[in-house]
Amino acid sequence: MFSQLLRERPDLAATVANLVEDHGMIASILSRVRELADGAAQSRAPALEAIRRELDGLAAIMESHFGYEERTISQALDDGDVIRS
């Protein structure tokens, strides 16, 4: 979707770059959570606390990401300016 959006709205390039960066951070956190969860079987308490911290970070990034996306991308989509099927 980002490619199509950029073709029709190149003025949103910085916004899309920020969203792509957020997606990378989210993927990284999810990968760490998976690794921590795999290790939790051997060592419950420390691993569970680490997972909680990662999930707290994920929640904060996701909340910020969706708010930013709503403000910057949704208006263009709602106006029908981009991505017509």
N, CA, C and O atoms as CSV, one atom per row, in Angstrom:
chain,resi,resn,atom,element,x,y,z
A,1,MET,N,N,0.815,-1.180,0.000
A,1,MET,CA,C,0.000,0.000,0.000
A,1,MET,C,C,0.867,1.254,0.000
A,1,MET,O,O,0.518,2.250,-0.634
A,2,PHE,N,N,1.995,1.211,0.708
A,2,PHE,CA,C,2.839,2.396,0.772
A,2,PHE,C,C,3.352,2.807,-0.606
A,2,PHE,O,O,3.442,3.998,-0.906
A,3,SER,N,N,3.687,1.831,-1.439
A,3,SER,CA,C,4.185,2.157,-2.785
A,3,SER,C,C,3.141,2.923,-3.583
A,3,SER,O,O,3.449,3.935,-4.211
A,4,GLN,N,N,1.913,2.438,-3.557
A,4,GLN,CA,C,0.819,3.108,-4.265
A,4,GLN,C,C,0.580,4.500,-3.689
A,4,GLN,O,O,0.399,5.469,-4.427
A,5,LEU,N,N,0.584,4.583,-2.381
A,5,LEU,CA,C,0.386,5.868,-1.720
A,5,LEU,C,C,1.453,6.870,-2.154
A,5,LEU,O,O,1.142,8.024,-2.447
A,6,LEU,N,N,2.695,6.435,-2.195
A,6,LEU,CA,C,3.780,7.336,-2.590
A,6,LEU,C,C,3.697,7.743,-4.054
A,6,LEU,O,O,4.068,8.861,-4.409
A,7,ARG,N,N,3.217,6.853,-4.899
A,7,ARG,CA,C,3.047,7.226,-6.315
A,7,ARG,C,C,2.021,8.343,-6.456
A,7,ARG,O,O,2.199,9.266,-7.251
A,8,GLU,N,N,0.959,8.252,-5.686
A,8,GLU,CA,C,-0.117,9.238,-5.807
A,8,GLU,C,C,0.077,10.445,-4.903
A,8,GLU,O,O,-0.443,11.523,-5.194
A,9,ARG,N,N,0.811,10.285,-3.820
A,9,ARG,CA,C,1.034,11.381,-2.871
A,9,ARG,C,C,2.497,11.427,-2.438
A,9,ARG,O,O,2.810,11.093,-1.295
A,10,PRO,N,N,3.402,11.836,-3.337
A,10,PRO,CA,C,4.820,11.889,-2.974
A,10,PRO,C,C,5.099,12.834,-1.807
A,10,PRO,O,O,6.138,12.724,-1.156
A,11,ASP,N,N,4.184,13.755,-1.540
A,11,ASP,CA,C,4.355,14.661,-0.402
A,11,ASP,C,C,4.298,13.932,0.939
A,11,ASP,O,O,4.667,14.501,1.967
A,12,LEU,N,N,3.843,12.690,0.940
A,12,LEU,CA,C,3.765,11.906,2.169
A,12,LEU,C,C,4.993,11.009,2.374
A,12,LEU,O,O,4.964,10.104,3.208
A,13,ALA,N,N,6.059,11.250,1.627
A,13,ALA,CA,C,7.251,10.394,1.701
A,13,ALA,C,C,7.834,10.341,3.112
A,13,ALA,O,O,8.183,9.261,3.588
A,14,ALA,N,N,7.944,11.466,3.778
A,14,ALA,CA,C,8.497,11.472,5.139
A,14,ALA,C,C,7.588,10.706,6.096
A,14,ALA,O,O,8.065,9.984,6.970
A,15,THR,N,N,6.299,10.864,5.928
A,15,THR,CA,C,5.338,10.151,6.767
A,15,THR,C,C,5.468,8.655,6.570
A,15,THR,O,O,5.514,7.901,7.543
A,16,VAL,N,N,5.528,8.218,5.325
A,16,VAL,CA,C,5.649,6.791,5.030
A,16,VAL,C,C,6.971,6.259,5.580
A,16,VAL,O,O,7.015,5.149,6.110
A,17,ALA,N,N,8.037,7.030,5.460
A,17,ALA,CA,C,9.330,6.596,6.001
A,17,ALA,C,C,9.226,6.391,7.513
A,17,ALA,O,O,9.774,5.424,8.042
A,18,ASN,N,N,8.538,7.280,8.205
A,18,ASN,CA,C,8.351,7.127,9.653
A,18,ASN,C,C,7.545,5.874,9.977
A,18,ASN,O,O,7.864,5.153,10.923
A,19,LEU,N,N,6.508,5.616,9.197
A,19,LEU,CA,C,5.678,4.437,9.436
A,19,LEU,C,C,6.469,3.154,9.178
A,19,LEU,O,O,6.343,2.188,9.931
A,20,VAL,N,N,7.276,3.138,8.127
A,20,VAL,CA,C,8.107,1.971,7.819
A,20,VAL,C,C,9.117,1.737,8.952
A,20,VAL,O,O,9.373,0.596,9.338
A,21,GLU,N,N,9.682,2.823,9.476
A,21,GLU,CA,C,10.610,2.695,10.607
A,21,GLU,C,C,9.899,2.090,11.817
A,21,GLU,O,O,10.452,1.222,12.492
A,22,ASP,N,N,8.680,2.543,12.091
A,22,ASP,CA,C,7.893,1.968,13.191
A,22,ASP,C,C,7.668,0.477,12.970
A,22,ASP,O,O,7.781,-0.312,13.908
A,23,HIS,N,N,7.350,0.089,11.744
A,23,HIS,CA,C,7.119,-1.322,11.453
A,23,HIS,C,C,8.368,-2.138,11.767
A,23,HIS,O,O,8.265,-3.255,12.275
A,24,GLY,N,N,9.546,-1.594,11.472
A,24,GLY,CA,C,10.796,-2.280,11.784
A,24,GLY,C,C,10.988,-2.440,13.281
A,24,GLY,O,O,11.398,-3.505,13.744
A,25,MET,N,N,10.693,-1.389,14.046
A,25,MET,CA,C,10.815,-1.474,15.506
A,25,MET,C,C,9.840,-2.496,16.070
A,25,MET,O,O,10.189,-3.260,16.970
A,26,ILE,N,N,8.629,-2.515,15.549
A,26,ILE,CA,C,7.620,-3.465,16.015
A,26,ILE,C,C,8.072,-4.892,15.720
A,26,ILE,O,O,7.949,-5.770,16.575
A,27,ALA,N,N,8.588,-5.127,14.529
A,27,ALA,CA,C,9.074,-6.465,14.168
A,27,ALA,C,C,10.223,-6.888,15.078
A,27,ALA,O,O,10.312,-8.050,15.477
A,28,SER,N,N,11.097,-5.946,15.403
A,28,SER,CA,C,12.224,-6.246,16.279
A,28,SER,C,C,11.746,-6.621,17.683
A,28,SER,O,O,12.237,-7.583,18.274
A,29,ILE,N,N,10.801,-5.870,18.205
A,29,ILE,CA,C,10.267,-6.177,19.536
A,29,ILE,C,C,9.579,-7.538,19.530
A,29,ILE,O,O,9.765,-8.331,20.453
A,30,LEU,N,N,8.794,-7.811,18.507
A,30,LEU,CA,C,8.112,-9.106,18.447
A,30,LEU,C,C,9.118,-10.254,18.375
A,30,LEU,O,O,8.883,-11.321,18.943
A,31,SER,N,N,10.221,-10.044,17.690
A,31,SER,CA,C,11.271,-11.061,17.617
A,31,SER,C,C,11.887,-11.286,19.000
A,31,SER,O,O,12.115,-12.428,19.398
A,32,ARG,N,N,12.159,-10.196,19.736
A,32,ARG,CA,C,12.702,-10.330,21.094
A,32,ARG,C,C,11.705,-11.038,22.008
A,32,ARG,O,O,12.096,-11.880,22.816
A,33,VAL,N,N,10.427,-10.704,21.886
A,33,VAL,CA,C,9.414,-11.374,22.707
A,33,VAL,C,C,9.403,-12.871,22.413
A,33,VAL,O,O,9.309,-13.686,23.330
A,34,ARG,N,N,9.498,-13.225,21.160
A,34,ARG,CA,C,9.515,-14.652,20.786
A,34,ARG,C,C,10.726,-15.345,21.413
A,34,ARG,O,O,10.600,-16.434,21.972
A,35,GLU,N,N,11.898,-14.713,21.319
A,35,GLU,CA,C,13.104,-15.301,21.911
A,35,GLU,C,C,12.958,-15.432,23.428
A,35,GLU,O,O,13.309,-16.463,24.001
A,36,LEU,N,N,12.448,-14.399,24.066
A,36,LEU,CA,C,12.258,-14.440,25.519
A,36,LEU,C,C,11.246,-15.507,25.922
A,36,LEU,O,O,11.435,-16.202,26.920
A,37,ALA,N,N,10.181,-15.635,25.150
A,37,ALA,CA,C,9.162,-16.643,25.453
A,37,ALA,C,C,9.749,-18.048,25.319
A,37,ALA,O,O,9.436,-18.934,26.114
A,38,ASP,N,N,10.599,-18.247,24.313
A,38,ASP,CA,C,11.248,-19.547,24.158
A,38,ASP,C,C,12.135,-19.862,25.362
A,38,ASP,O,O,12.222,-21.014,25.788
A,39,GLY,N,N,12.792,-18.837,25.909
A,39,GLY,CA,C,13.654,-19.045,27.064
A,39,GLY,C,C,12.904,-19.118,28.379
A,39,GLY,O,O,13.469,-19.544,29.386
A,40,ALA,N,N,11.652,-18.715,28.394
A,40,ALA,CA,C,10.878,-18.684,29.637
A,40,ALA,C,C,10.679,-20.069,30.236
A,40,ALA,O,O,10.489,-20.194,31.446
A,41,ALA,N,N,10.717,-21.087,29.428
A,41,ALA,CA,C,10.520,-22.448,29.933
A,41,ALA,C,C,11.628,-22.839,30.912
A,41,ALA,O,O,11.387,-23.613,31.838
A,42,GLN,N,N,12.832,-22.316,30.718
A,42,GLN,CA,C,13.947,-22.651,31.603
A,42,GLN,C,C,14.004,-21.759,32.842
A,42,GLN,O,O,14.435,-22.205,33.906
A,43,SER,N,N,13.576,-20.511,32.713
A,43,SER,CA,C,13.756,-19.552,33.809
A,43,SER,C,C,12.566,-18.613,33.856
A,43,SER,O,O,12.586,-17.562,33.216
A,44,ARG,N,N,11.554,-18.962,34.584
A,44,ARG,CA,C,10.272,-18.270,34.564
A,44,ARG,C,C,10.316,-16.789,34.949
A,44,ARG,O,O,10.045,-15.948,34.092
A,45,ALA,N,N,10.632,-16.443,36.151
A,45,ALA,CA,C,10.472,-15.071,36.643
A,45,ALA,C,C,11.266,-14.034,35.850
A,45,ALA,O,O,10.667,-13.067,35.379
A,46,PRO,N,N,12.582,-14.183,35.677
A,46,PRO,CA,C,13.316,-13.149,34.934
A,46,PRO,C,C,12.832,-13.026,33.489
A,46,PRO,O,O,12.729,-11.918,32.964
A,47,ALA,N,N,12.540,-14.136,32.854
A,47,ALA,CA,C,12.092,-14.096,31.465
A,47,ALA,C,C,10.726,-13.440,31.353
A,47,ALA,O,O,10.478,-12.678,30.419
A,48,LEU,N,N,9.855,-13.724,32.280
A,48,LEU,CA,C,8.519,-13.138,32.225
A,48,LEU,C,C,8.573,-11.625,32.435
A,48,LEU,O,O,7.821,-10.886,31.800
A,49,GLU,N,N,9.448,-11.165,33.312
A,49,GLU,CA,C,9.600,-9.723,33.522
A,49,GLU,C,C,10.154,-9.054,32.259
A,49,GLU,O,O,9.716,-7.964,31.890
A,50,ALA,N,N,11.098,-9.696,31.611
A,50,ALA,CA,C,11.656,-9.150,30.371
A,50,ALA,C,C,10.586,-9.099,29.280
A,50,ALA,O,O,10.525,-8.138,28.513
A,51,ILE,N,N,9.763,-10.110,29.212
A,51,ILE,CA,C,8.671,-10.127,28.233
A,51,ILE,C,C,7.699,-8.983,28.526
A,51,ILE,O,O,7.247,-8.302,27.606
A,52,ARG,N,N,7.379,-8.772,29.796
A,52,ARG,CA,C,6.482,-7.674,30.161
A,52,ARG,C,C,7.047,-6.327,29.713
A,52,ARG,O,O,6.318,-5.493,29.176
A,53,ARG,N,N,8.338,-6.118,29.932
A,53,ARG,CA,C,8.955,-4.853,29.512
A,53,ARG,C,C,8.883,-4.682,27.998
A,53,ARG,O,O,8.580,-3.594,27.509
A,54,GLU,N,N,9.158,-5.743,27.263
A,54,GLU,CA,C,9.091,-5.670,25.799
A,54,GLU,C,C,7.659,-5.375,25.334
A,54,GLU,O,O,7.449,-4.571,24.426
A,55,LEU,N,N,6.692,-6.022,25.957
A,55,LEU,CA,C,5.296,-5.803,25.574
A,55,LEU,C,C,4.833,-4.394,25.939
A,55,LEU,O,O,4.029,-3.802,25.218
A,56,ASP,N,N,5.331,-3.854,27.048
A,56,ASP,CA,C,5.024,-2.465,27.392
A,56,ASP,C,C,5.572,-1.519,26.318
A,56,ASP,O,O,4.897,-0.577,25.904
A,57,GLY,N,N,6.803,-1.785,25.876
A,57,GLY,CA,C,7.394,-0.979,24.803
A,57,GLY,C,C,6.615,-1.118,23.507
A,57,GLY,O,O,6.394,-0.134,22.801
A,58,LEU,N,N,6.202,-2.328,23.196
A,58,LEU,CA,C,5.411,-2.570,21.994
A,58,LEU,C,C,4.100,-1.800,22.048
A,58,LEU,O,O,3.699,-1.174,21.067
A,59,ALA,N,N,3.437,-1.847,23.191
A,59,ALA,CA,C,2.164,-1.134,23.338
A,59,ALA,C,C,2.351,0.367,23.128
A,59,ALA,O,O,1.528,1.008,22.475
A,60,ALA,N,N,3.415,0.922,23.670
A,60,ALA,CA,C,3.670,2.359,23.518
A,60,ALA,C,C,3.930,2.723,22.059
A,60,ALA,O,O,3.397,3.712,21.557
A,61,ILE,N,N,4.748,1.922,21.384
A,61,ILE,CA,C,5.042,2.195,19.974
A,61,ILE,C,C,3.776,2.058,19.134
A,61,ILE,O,O,3.510,2.892,18.269
A,62,MET,N,N,3.002,1.015,19.383
A,62,MET,CA,C,1.789,0.788,18.594
A,62,MET,C,C,0.792,1.929,18.792
A,62,MET,O,O,0.184,2.392,17.827
A,63,GLU,N,N,0.620,2.382,20.024
A,63,GLU,CA,C,-0.306,3.478,20.292
A,63,GLU,C,C,0.129,4.744,19.546
A,63,GLU,O,O,-0.683,5.411,18.905
A,64,SER,N,N,1.394,5.054,19.639
A,64,SER,CA,C,1.934,6.219,18.945
A,64,SER,C,C,1.813,6.058,17.430
A,64,SER,O,O,1.425,6.991,16.726
A,65,HIS,N,N,2.147,4.871,16.942
A,65,HIS,CA,C,2.113,4.584,15.506
A,65,HIS,C,C,0.710,4.752,14.939
A,65,HIS,O,O,0.522,5.417,13.920
A,66,PHE,N,N,-0.268,4.153,15.594
A,66,PHE,CA,C,-1.625,4.231,15.068
A,66,PHE,C,C,-2.178,5.645,15.125
A,66,PHE,O,O,-2.903,6.061,14.221
A,67,GLY,N,N,-1.849,6.389,16.171
A,67,GLY,CA,C,-2.272,7.789,16.235
A,67,GLY,C,C,-1.657,8.611,15.119
A,67,GLY,O,O,-2.338,9.414,14.481
A,68,TYR,N,N,-0.368,8.410,14.882
A,68,TYR,CA,C,0.337,9.119,13.810
A,68,TYR,C,C,-0.242,8.747,12.449
A,68,TYR,O,O,-0.500,9.612,11.613
A,69,GLU,N,N,-0.440,7.449,12.242
A,69,GLU,CA,C,-1.000,6.970,10.988
A,69,GLU,C,C,-2.392,7.554,10.752
A,69,GLU,O,O,-2.718,7.981,9.645
A,70,GLU,N,N,-3.195,7.567,11.793
A,70,GLU,CA,C,-4.556,8.107,11.695
A,70,GLU,C,C,-4.522,9.576,11.262
A,70,GLU,O,O,-5.267,9.994,10.375
A,71,ARG,N,N,-3.650,10.340,11.899
A,71,ARG,CA,C,-3.581,11.775,11.593
A,71,ARG,C,C,-3.013,12.051,10.206
A,71,ARG,O,O,-3.455,12.990,9.543
A,72,THR,N,N,-2.059,11.269,9.755
A,72,THR,CA,C,-1.340,11.613,8.536
A,72,THR,C,C,-1.821,10.900,7.281
A,72,THR,O,O,-1.877,11.511,6.214
A,73,ILE,N,N,-2.162,9.646,7.382
A,73,ILE,CA,C,-2.521,8.851,6.203
A,73,ILE,C,C,-4.025,8.743,6.023
A,73,ILE,O,O,-4.518,8.826,4.898
A,74,SER,N,N,-4.751,8.562,7.090
A,74,SER,CA,C,-6.187,8.316,6.982
A,74,SER,C,C,-6.922,9.460,6.300
A,74,SER,O,O,-7.854,9.221,5.532
A,75,GLN,N,N,-6.527,10.679,6.562
A,75,GLN,CA,C,-7.200,11.816,5.928
A,75,GLN,C,C,-7.093,11.729,4.411
A,75,GLN,O,O,-8.077,11.962,3.708
A,76,ALA,N,N,-5.920,11.399,3.905
A,76,ALA,CA,C,-5.737,11.271,2.452
A,76,ALA,C,C,-6.602,10.130,1.905
A,76,ALA,O,O,-7.191,10.255,0.831
A,77,LEU,N,N,-6.676,9.032,2.638
A,77,LEU,CA,C,-7.504,7.919,2.193
A,77,LEU,C,C,-8.994,8.255,2.270
A,77,LEU,O,O,-9.761,7.920,1.369
A,78,ASP,N,N,-9.388,8.914,3.343
A,78,ASP,CA,C,-10.798,9.293,3.513
A,78,ASP,C,C,-11.259,10.277,2.435
A,78,ASP,O,O,-12.409,10.246,1.997
A,79,ASP,N,N,-10.348,11.142,2.021
A,79,ASP,CA,C,-10.691,12.118,0.995
A,79,ASP,C,C,-10.782,11.500,-0.398
A,79,ASP,O,O,-11.218,12.155,-1.346
A,80,GLY,N,N,-10.369,10.236,-0.519
A,80,GLY,CA,C,-10.417,9.574,-1.809
A,80,GLY,C,C,-9.313,10.018,-2.742
A,80,GLY,O,O,-9.390,9.804,-3.952
A,81,ASP,N,N,-8.283,10.637,-2.182
A,81,ASP,CA,C,-7.179,11.130,-2.997
A,81,ASP,C,C,-6.251,10.035,-3.471
A,81,ASP,O,O,-5.518,10.235,-4.440
A,82,VAL,N,N,-6.258,8.891,-2.826
A,82,VAL,CA,C,-5.299,7.854,-3.143
A,82,VAL,C,C,-5.935,6.474,-3.074
A,82,VAL,O,O,-6.988,6.278,-2.468
A,83,ILE,N,N,-5.270,5.540,-3.705
A,83,ILE,CA,C,-5.549,4.110,-3.637
A,83,ILE,C,C,-7.015,3.786,-3.864
A,83,ILE,O,O,-7.770,3.475,-2.942
A,84,ARG,N,N,-7.368,3.870,-5.090
A,84,ARG,CA,C,-8.733,3.477,-5.477
A,84,ARG,C,C,-8.694,2.052,-6.005
A,84,ARG,O,O,-7.818,1.711,-6.800
A,85,SER,N,N,-9.613,1.231,-5.581
A,85,SER,CA,C,-9.638,-0.167,-6.042
A,85,SER,C,C,-10.593,-0.290,-7.206
A,85,SER,O,O,-10.768,-1.381,-7.749
